[in-house]
Amino acid sequence: MITLNGKIAFVTGAAQGIGKSIAKELGKAGAEVVVTDINHDEGQKTADQLSTDGIISLFIPLDVTKEEQWESAMAEAKEKLGGIDILVNNAGMFLYNSISQTSINDWKKVFSVNVESVFLGTKVASKYIKERSSGNEESGSIINISSIAGLVGGTNAAAYHASKGAVRLFTKSSALEFSDPEFNIRVNSIHPGVIETDMGDQVIEMLKEVTEMGGNEARSLLTEMHPMGKLGTPQDIASMALFLASNESSFITGAEMLVDGGFVAK
């Protein structure tokens, strides 16, 4: 059984979907959890639910595109819980648009939320994680949620694909930089297939428009594109995040972990 006793985890975009499942899974394994999200009401609700389940949790509002908010959130986490051992950069957005219809402001917004937030989180959190991981037997862990879109191309979502590809390579560079014992921080990325979340629903809507199919037909086609014949669940991603957060993955860094039902294997 994987345990995270004594660990403190910081999860972005944790108000719902994949982030919420990750926060719950890490908490069930014994970690204290900092729930962050731009959505105050839902973020606080998630933290309250974790507390009801006996998990020590703290909600901190966070716009992941603002460096000063990252600094204040990390400082608050250290003051109230003692620091950070695990960072999960989960917050993100999807944009469906052809290249010709994508404005430069659209492009910049996608990269701000999906890429710059990962950079800012890694930059700020690494200082706090280092305080607890440097010289210790167990390493700190940074987990970046990328996508299968960061590994393969696709039509009508170029900004999203490019942003998730950037997360993939930033992860590898970070892993090399922080592998030094001075930091002792492992950095890995998770690449989900289409997951049963609000973002997954957006992908289905995109497919409906491209193919002119109905909702059920589009969902069936998308399901068939995954060799295992099903879409993923937030729990599937949470289970991988738990593994990467734990000492069970102590010799894994710079890796891209596919949780995609075989989508990219084709």
HELIX and SHEET records of a PDB file:
HELIX    1   1 GLY A   17  LYS A   28  1                                  12    
HELIX    2   2 HIS A   40  THR A   52  1                                  13    
HELIX    3   3 GLU A   67  LEU A   81  1                                  15    
HELIX    4   4 ILE A  104  PHE A  111  1                                   8    
HELIX    5   5 SER A  112  GLU A  116  3                                   5    
HELIX    6   6 SER A  117  SER A  133  1                                  17    
HELIX    7   7 ILE A  148  GLY A  150  5                                   3    
HELIX    8   8 ALA A  158  PHE A  178  1                                  21    
HELIX    9   9 ASP A  198  THR A  211  1                                  14    
HELIX   10  10 GLY A  215  GLU A  224  1                                  10    
HELIX   11  11 PRO A  234  ALA A  245  1                                  12    
HELIX   12  12 ASN A  247  SER A  249  5                                   3    
HELIX   13  13 PHE A  263  ALA A  265  5                                   3    
SHEET    1   A 7 SER A  57  PRO A  61  0                                        
SHEET    2   A 7 GLU A  32  ASP A  37  1                                        
SHEET    3   A 7 ILE A   8  VAL A  11  1                                        
SHEET    4   A 7 ILE A  86  ASN A  89  1                                        
SHEET    5   A 7 GLY A 140  ILE A 145  1                                        
SHEET    6   A 7 ILE A 185  PRO A 192  1                                        
SHEET    7   A 7 GLU A 256  VAL A 259  1                                        
END                                                                             
